[in-house]
Every structure is written in C-alpha cells, then in structure tokens.
Amino acid sequence: MQITIPPLVTIFDPIADWRKPRGKRYSLISLFNFIVLAMLCGKTSARGMARWGKYMPAGRKSRLGIKPHHHPSAAMLCRVFWQIKPEALEASIQAWVHQVHQELVAAGIARGIAIDGKSIRRAASLGSPNAFLVSAVCHQLRIVLTQAAVEDKTNEISCVPPLLERLLLKGLVITVDALLTQRAIVRQIRQAGGHYLMYVKGNHPRLLWSLEARFAQPQPRNEPPFLYYKSVNKGHGRLEIRELWSAPTNNAYPHWPDVAQVFHLKRKRWVLKPNKYSESYVYGITSLPQAEAKPADLIAITRDHWAAIENGLHWVRDVVMGEDACSTCKPGAPQVRAAFRNIVINLARLAGFASVSEAIDAFSADPTRALDILRL
C-alpha cells in the first residue's frame, strides 16, 4: 500500500509569526524548512546551521525561499527556537503524523506503540523548566507519533492520559515501562479499544509478589502448564538469550482491567569483548489472550518496545543528533528543538531508511534529495 506523506507546510502553516512586519528578511516557513533541511544534513547547532547555510548554492536557497546572497544567522535561528510556542508546534506535528499513522494502521504496518520519557540532560542541568519529555513511538517504523513535556515537580504518570487521548489506539498494543503500569492508564487503553503489555516492579508490591509466587510454585495438576519460548540472538559483539513463560490469569487479578495473561521474562547477555555476563528478569501483565499472543509474540513485542524507544528515539536524539549536549535552556526551547528532531527522524524513517545515521549521511552527500523529500 502506498502511504501518502503530507507536505511539511501542513505542520508549519498554522504556526503564528510573532515577528513585526518591518524588517523581515525571511518568511517563517522558509526558516522552518531551512532548519529541517540543515538537521537532515547533520547540523545540530544554530551556529553550525548558519555556517552551512552561508555556503549553500543559490539554487538550493531559492527552493527554500531564501535570496542568493542571504542566509539565516545563528541569532535568528536561536530566536526561532525561543519564540515558537512548543504546544502549538507539537499539536501541528501530531496532526501531520496522525494522517500517516492512520494509513499505516489501515495497511497493517503499524501494530504497536511504545511510550516512555526522556530528560534533556544539559538543558535540565542549566535550569530549563519542563525538560523531561514523554514520547509515543510506533513499534514497527519507529516514527514519533506525539510528544509532551512533563511539568516540573510532577512525573510522567500525569502526562500520559492526555497523550493517549491524541493517539489512535484501537487494535494496537501499547507498551510502557514499569512506572506507567497504572490502573487508570490500563483502563483508558482498553476503553479506546487497544491492548496493553506492561512490566510489574516494586511500585506495585502486592501484584509483583503475586506474579513471583505464580511462577515460582509448581503448576497444579488441574491447570495447564506454562507456555514457554526461548530466543537466541547474536550480533553487534554480544549474545542474548531470552526465555519467557506465560500463563492465563483466570480472572485472578480483578483490580486490573482485562488482564488475559501474565508472564515471566528472563534475559541473559554476554558481551563477547570484553567477556561480560549479565542476567535480569522481569514480570508483566497483558490484555492479549494466549490465543492471540504466544510467548514468542510477547518476546517480539517487548523487543519492539525497547528497539523503538531506546534505539529508535533516545539513542538517535542523544548520540546522532547531539540532544543531551545542547545548551539551549530558554523556557520551551529544548522541547521545540526536540520537536524538530522528531520531524527529521520521521522523514528519515518514512523515506525508507532504517538508520537515521545513514539517512543523514545520504542527505549530507546529496542535499537535493532532502529538498525533494521536503517537496521544495
């Protein structure tokens, strides 16, 4: 199925221009497109973007709506990051991505959503408010569906319900870490027609004790045996073994809506050089019945969660795009820059690149290709 990607003007058109009419050298949309193009080509700082723009050929500038002998300065680009209202930008991006996500779900390509939070470390250390962001990422394509800032002196639990309201959940599996294993979130997901898979740790001690006892004791003869699956993966200098046991709940957890089965996941990892071994285990609950999700499926879903969030988003923004090193600390500016990074990640994924690093290499070698993706 051919996926229709709306043009970026869909995102940028609704954003109000805060500047006075007198003295404008660039349209606001030209500045936005310039920033996205610069990030697609690997520029992570306002100063680096400005230097890069100085030597841009006139033909490419004209496609951006910039005159041949002009280029945005670092100060101008910083003002863009400072003045945009992050809520307005996030709402526009979410509306743009929602159109794409609907088509992906209809085509059966998108089947799960991972939700997790991340702190912008440098901005937080410099005192920037609301520098902790919660994101929702598609399991399969690893595109960022929406993002929200967590208010200071609160945590991401309060931020997730309004974030879920903006997402298409029906028929999808929603995965979260143990902090977000909350009855209200479970109830909201099920009311929207979605399924959930959640880890259980010490923040729910009674439920955790119950799961530990369930898998530690021998199975009674009148109950079916645990289902079991083992996966072995070797690559990137490490060997990983995952073992998962699952069991139906038989309505044993009435306080948790629609729990269909519980599971025990054990992970073993050897880092071959140097030779290091680690072992961890976790318990979890899910609304997916065993008829729809065998242990092999549950392992795949848990792997998709961490691949989408940790490898597909957090690592890309931190390491590839230099987010944690960014010293922007004006209120709202770190979130605005993170939102632009999300646009770049989404464009790279939708262009068919599994690796954002590879996409940046390709676009920096041929910026015309990036301009074509921006439809300029």
VMD Tcl script that draws the C-alpha trace (Angstrom):
set ca {
  {0.00 0.00 0.00}
  {1.30 3.46 -0.93}
  {1.46 5.77 2.10}
  {0.66 9.43 1.50}
  {3.05 11.74 3.36}
  {1.52 15.20 3.83}
  {3.84 18.11 2.90}
  {5.64 19.86 5.75}
  {3.67 23.03 5.08}
  {0.84 21.14 6.82}
  {2.87 21.44 10.03}
  {4.19 24.96 9.63}
  {1.22 26.86 8.17}
  {-0.84 27.04 11.41}
  {2.06 28.45 13.47}
  {1.68 32.18 14.04}
  {4.52 34.53 13.15}
  {5.48 36.55 16.24}
  {7.69 39.00 14.30}
  {6.77 42.55 13.33}
  {6.18 43.10 9.60}
  {9.01 45.61 9.25}
  {12.46 44.24 8.53}
  {11.50 40.64 7.73}
  {14.14 39.07 5.53}
  {12.81 35.51 5.56}
  {9.35 34.04 5.76}
  {8.71 31.88 8.81}
  {8.11 28.80 6.65}
  {11.46 29.38 4.89}
  {13.19 29.41 8.27}
  {11.42 26.23 9.36}
  {12.32 24.44 6.13}
  {15.92 25.66 6.45}
  {16.17 24.20 9.98}
  {14.72 20.83 8.93}
  {16.99 20.65 5.88}
  {20.04 21.51 7.99}
  {19.17 18.81 10.54}
  {18.61 16.28 7.76}
  {22.15 17.08 6.61}
  {23.61 16.54 10.09}
  {23.79 20.07 11.52}
  {22.92 20.03 15.22}
  {23.61 23.60 16.42}
  {22.31 27.00 15.33}
  {25.86 28.15 14.65}
  {26.58 25.08 12.54}
  {23.35 25.58 10.60}
  {24.23 29.22 9.89}
  {27.76 28.35 8.65}
  {26.31 25.59 6.49}
  {23.72 27.98 5.02}
  {26.38 30.55 4.19}
  {27.95 28.22 1.63}
  {24.67 26.79 0.26}
  {24.39 27.15 -3.54}
  {21.95 29.81 -4.75}
  {19.74 27.22 -6.47}
  {19.06 25.41 -3.20}
  {18.45 28.69 -1.37}
  {15.83 29.67 -3.94}
  {13.99 26.37 -3.35}
  {13.84 27.34 0.33}
  {12.61 30.85 -0.49}
  {15.91 32.49 0.54}
  {17.69 35.11 -1.61}
  {21.07 34.07 -3.13}
  {23.27 36.37 -1.05}
  {21.48 35.85 2.25}
  {21.41 33.12 4.86}
  {19.82 32.93 8.33}
  {22.20 33.88 11.13}
  {22.73 31.82 14.26}
  {20.97 34.53 16.30}
  {17.94 34.41 14.01}
  {17.73 30.63 14.29}
  {18.01 30.81 18.07}
  {15.15 33.32 18.16}
  {13.03 30.87 16.19}
  {13.67 28.18 18.82}
  {12.98 30.64 21.63}
  {9.78 32.21 20.30}
  {7.77 29.25 18.97}
  {5.14 28.03 21.40}
  {6.03 24.35 21.92}
  {2.39 23.33 22.44}
  {1.38 24.81 19.06}
  {4.28 23.12 17.27}
  {3.63 19.75 18.93}
  {-0.08 19.93 18.03}
  {0.74 20.64 14.37}
  {3.29 17.82 14.21}
  {0.87 15.40 15.87}
  {-1.87 16.25 13.34}
  {0.60 15.67 10.50}
  {1.81 12.34 11.87}
  {-1.73 11.21 12.68}
  {-2.62 11.22 8.97}
  {0.36 8.98 8.21}
  {-0.29 6.71 11.21}
  {-3.91 6.13 10.20}
  {-2.76 4.82 6.82}
  {-0.08 2.64 8.43}
  {-2.63 1.09 10.79}
  {-5.11 0.51 7.96}
  {-2.35 -1.22 5.96}
  {-1.44 -3.43 8.92}
  {2.08 -1.98 9.07}
  {1.73 -0.23 12.45}
  {0.67 -2.65 15.19}
  {2.12 -1.23 18.40}
  {3.03 1.97 20.25}
  {5.82 2.39 22.81}
  {5.58 5.17 25.40}
  {8.45 6.36 27.57}
  {10.08 9.51 28.89}
  {13.49 11.12 28.49}
  {15.26 14.04 30.12}
  {17.20 16.58 28.04}
  {20.17 16.47 30.40}
  {22.15 19.57 29.52}
  {19.06 21.78 29.42}
  {17.85 20.34 32.73}
  {21.24 20.93 34.37}
  {21.12 24.57 33.24}
  {17.75 25.05 34.91}
  {15.43 24.90 31.88}
  {11.85 24.17 33.03}
  {9.93 21.13 31.78}
  {12.99 19.49 30.24}
  {11.59 15.96 30.64}
  {9.66 14.78 27.58}
  {7.35 11.80 27.11}
  {7.11 10.38 23.60}
  {4.95 7.81 21.80}
  {6.76 5.87 19.08}
  {5.42 3.40 16.50}
  {6.94 -0.06 17.13}
  {7.36 -1.02 13.51}
  {8.51 2.17 11.70}
  {9.90 3.92 14.80}
  {8.28 7.23 13.88}
  {7.44 9.61 16.72}
  {3.65 9.93 16.95}
  {3.43 12.61 19.62}
  {5.42 14.19 22.44}
  {4.60 16.14 25.59}
  {6.60 17.92 28.29}
  {6.25 16.84 31.91}
  {5.62 19.66 34.35}
  {8.37 20.18 36.91}
  {7.70 18.68 40.35}
  {5.45 16.05 38.76}
  {6.16 12.81 36.90}
  {5.21 11.30 33.57}
  {2.23 9.40 35.00}
  {0.07 12.54 34.91}
  {1.26 13.35 31.39}
  {0.35 10.04 29.75}
  {-3.52 10.14 29.83}
  {-3.79 13.35 27.74}
  {-1.09 11.98 25.44}
  {-3.09 8.78 24.91}
  {-6.18 10.82 24.05}
  {-4.36 12.15 20.97}
  {-3.42 8.69 19.66}
  {-5.15 6.06 17.58}
  {-5.21 3.06 19.93}
  {-7.89 0.73 18.55}
  {-6.43 -2.66 17.72}
  {-2.88 -1.67 18.71}
  {-0.66 -2.94 21.52}
  {0.54 -0.19 23.87}
  {3.77 -0.89 25.77}
  {5.17 1.11 28.69}
  {7.80 0.69 31.39}
  {7.01 -0.25 34.98}
  {6.45 3.32 36.20}
  {3.46 3.67 33.87}
  {1.86 0.39 34.93}
  {-1.20 2.14 36.38}
  {-4.83 1.06 36.55}
  {-6.11 4.36 35.11}
  {-3.82 4.04 32.09}
  {-4.84 0.40 31.61}
  {-8.49 1.40 31.76}
  {-8.03 4.21 29.25}
  {-6.24 1.95 26.76}
  {-8.95 -0.71 26.96}
  {-11.79 1.82 26.64}
  {-10.13 3.10 23.43}
  {-10.04 -0.43 22.02}
  {-6.33 -1.06 22.47}
  {-4.33 -3.78 24.17}
  {-1.55 -3.27 26.69}
  {1.63 -5.03 27.75}
  {3.19 -3.71 30.96}
  {6.02 -4.62 33.29}
  {5.42 -5.02 37.02}
  {8.07 -3.95 39.53}
  {8.30 -2.65 43.08}
  {5.80 0.20 42.63}
  {3.07 -2.47 42.84}
  {4.46 -4.81 45.53}
  {1.34 -6.95 46.02}
  {0.93 -7.58 42.29}
  {4.65 -8.29 41.95}
  {4.57 -10.74 44.88}
  {1.59 -12.49 43.32}
  {3.38 -12.91 39.98}
  {6.59 -14.11 41.63}
  {4.63 -16.71 43.60}
  {2.71 -17.78 40.50}
  {5.85 -18.64 38.54}
  {7.92 -19.90 41.48}
  {5.47 -22.63 42.53}
  {4.89 -25.86 40.56}
  {1.81 -25.85 38.38}
  {-1.24 -27.61 39.94}
  {-2.35 -30.67 38.03}
  {-5.75 -29.19 37.22}
  {-4.17 -26.18 35.45}
  {-2.50 -26.18 32.02}
  {1.31 -25.91 32.05}
  {3.07 -22.62 31.42}
  {3.72 -21.81 27.79}
  {7.43 -21.34 27.12}
  {9.64 -19.87 24.41}
  {13.36 -19.23 24.12}
  {15.04 -16.89 21.64}
  {18.76 -16.60 20.92}
  {20.23 -13.58 19.15}
  {23.86 -12.92 18.33}
  {25.16 -9.70 16.82}
  {26.99 -6.46 17.50}
  {29.51 -8.30 19.67}
  {27.02 -9.80 22.10}
  {24.93 -12.90 22.64}
  {21.44 -12.50 24.09}
  {19.14 -15.26 25.30}
  {15.54 -14.52 26.25}
  {13.24 -17.01 27.93}
  {9.56 -16.30 28.57}
  {6.93 -18.23 30.49}
  {3.28 -17.19 30.23}
  {0.08 -18.29 31.95}
  {-3.62 -17.34 31.68}
  {-5.00 -15.34 34.59}
  {-8.43 -16.96 35.07}
  {-9.71 -13.64 36.48}
  {-7.20 -13.77 39.32}
  {-6.48 -10.01 39.12}
  {-9.86 -8.24 39.33}
  {-8.35 -4.84 40.14}
  {-6.54 -4.77 36.79}
  {-8.96 -4.45 33.86}
  {-8.95 -7.24 31.28}
  {-5.70 -8.96 32.25}
  {-5.67 -12.02 29.97}
  {-2.27 -13.48 30.81}
  {0.82 -12.88 32.92}
  {4.42 -13.59 32.01}
  {7.92 -14.02 33.39}
  {10.76 -12.87 31.14}
  {14.39 -13.78 31.82}
  {17.25 -12.18 29.90}
  {20.87 -13.34 29.68}
  {23.53 -11.32 27.91}
  {27.17 -11.98 27.10}
  {29.29 -9.11 25.78}
  {31.97 -11.03 23.93}
  {34.77 -8.42 24.04}
  {35.38 -7.91 26.91}
  {33.80 -11.07 28.25}
  {30.98 -9.79 30.49}
  {27.84 -11.59 31.57}
  {24.64 -10.08 32.94}
  {21.27 -11.55 33.82}
  {17.94 -9.91 34.55}
  {14.33 -10.91 34.87}
  {11.01 -9.13 34.88}
  {7.32 -9.91 35.33}
  {4.46 -8.46 33.36}
  {0.76 -8.39 32.54}
  {-1.06 -8.05 29.25}
  {-4.59 -7.93 27.89}
  {-3.56 -10.06 24.90}
  {-5.02 -13.59 25.29}
  {-2.80 -16.60 24.68}
  {-4.76 -17.42 21.52}
  {-3.53 -14.12 20.02}
  {-0.11 -13.80 21.65}
  {2.07 -16.82 22.34}
  {5.33 -16.43 24.32}
  {7.23 -15.87 21.04}
  {4.88 -12.97 20.25}
  {5.33 -11.47 23.73}
  {9.12 -11.59 23.37}
  {8.82 -9.88 19.99}
  {6.61 -7.13 21.46}
  {8.99 -6.48 24.37}
  {11.92 -6.27 21.93}
  {9.94 -3.91 19.69}
  {9.31 -1.64 22.68}
  {12.97 -1.15 23.53}
  {14.03 -1.04 19.88}
  {11.53 1.76 19.21}
  {12.18 3.83 22.33}
  {15.81 3.28 23.32}
  {17.45 2.57 19.96}
  {14.99 4.27 17.64}
  {14.46 7.53 19.54}
  {16.52 8.16 22.68}
  {19.84 6.95 21.26}
  {19.27 8.75 17.95}
  {18.45 12.09 19.59}
  {21.20 11.80 22.22}
  {24.10 10.45 20.18}
  {23.35 11.04 16.50}
  {21.68 14.45 16.90}
  {23.52 15.70 20.00}
  {20.45 16.47 22.09}
  {21.95 15.96 25.55}
  {24.91 18.21 24.70}
  {22.68 21.06 23.50}
  {22.90 24.06 25.85}
  {19.63 25.73 24.82}
  {17.86 26.45 28.11}
  {15.31 29.19 27.41}
  {11.84 28.07 28.59}
  {10.25 25.89 25.92}
  {13.25 25.99 23.55}
  {14.61 22.48 24.37}
  {11.21 21.00 23.60}
  {10.98 22.95 20.33}
  {14.37 21.67 19.22}
  {13.38 18.13 20.21}
  {10.21 18.52 18.13}
  {12.28 19.48 15.07}
  {14.49 16.45 15.68}
  {11.36 14.29 15.73}
  {10.35 15.72 12.34}
  {13.76 14.77 10.94}
  {13.59 11.26 12.42}
  {10.11 10.75 10.94}
  {11.16 11.99 7.49}
  {14.18 9.68 7.51}
  {12.06 6.66 8.53}
  {9.31 7.43 6.01}
  {11.95 7.82 3.29}
  {12.83 4.17 3.86}
  {15.97 4.49 6.00}
  {16.22 2.02 8.89}
  {19.13 4.06 10.29}
  {18.88 7.81 10.87}
  {22.69 7.99 10.79}
  {22.64 6.51 7.29}
  {19.90 8.95 6.25}
  {21.96 11.92 7.44}
  {25.00 10.63 5.53}
  {22.89 10.25 2.38}
  {21.28 13.68 2.65}
  {24.53 15.48 3.51}
  {26.12 13.94 0.40}
  {23.12 14.97 -1.74}
  {21.03 17.77 -0.16}
  {18.89 17.90 -3.31}
  {17.48 14.54 -2.26}
  {16.46 16.06 1.08}
  {14.83 19.02 -0.68}
  {12.80 16.57 -2.75}
  {11.56 14.89 0.44}
  {10.57 18.31 1.77}
  {8.72 18.87 -1.53}
  {10.57 22.11 -2.22}
}
mol new
graphics top color blue
foreach p $ca { graphics top sphere $p radius 0.5 }
foreach p [lrange $ca 0 end-1] q [lrange $ca 1 end] { graphics top cylinder $p $q radius 0.2 }
display resetview
